[in-house]
Amino acid sequence: MRNLKRMLLGVFILLLVLVILAFVLENQQSVSLLFLGWSGPAIPVSLVVVVPLLVGMFIGPILGWFLGRSSRAVRKRLV
């Protein structure tokens, strides 16, 4: 059972990487973003989407871990 879970996780990660790679290869057009009057440099559309995706995939679990720790500490104080 444990090997099956590892294999399914590996397949999921491989599919995610393939989807991201296909997206990057298909979206090479350059865009310049405008935010509050500030214009950014012209970068590919794929970077505009993939970089925040990867940052979120990194920050999300860390934030969940911190929130989980704090909620466990609060529950211990209540008991």
Contacts in CASP RR format, 6 or more apart in sequence:
PFRMAT RR
TARGET T0000
AUTHOR 0000-0000-0000
METHOD contacts of the structure
MODEL  1
MRNLKRMLLGVFILLLVLVILAFVLENQQSVSLLFLGWSGPAIPVSLVVV
VPLLVGMFIGPILGWFLGRSSRAVRKRLV
20 50 0 8 1.000
20 53 0 8 1.000
23 46 0 8 1.000
23 49 0 8 1.000
23 50 0 8 1.000
24 44 0 8 1.000
24 46 0 8 1.000
24 50 0 8 1.000
25 46 0 8 1.000
26 46 0 8 1.000
27 44 0 8 1.000
27 45 0 8 1.000
27 46 0 8 1.000
27 49 0 8 1.000
28 44 0 8 1.000
28 45 0 8 1.000
28 46 0 8 1.000
29 44 0 8 1.000
29 45 0 8 1.000
30 42 0 8 1.000
30 43 0 8 1.000
30 44 0 8 1.000
30 45 0 8 1.000
31 42 0 8 1.000
31 43 0 8 1.000
31 44 0 8 1.000
31 45 0 8 1.000
31 48 0 8 1.000
32 39 0 8 1.000
32 40 0 8 1.000
32 41 0 8 1.000
32 42 0 8 1.000
32 43 0 8 1.000
33 39 0 8 1.000
33 40 0 8 1.000
33 48 0 8 1.000
34 40 0 8 1.000
END
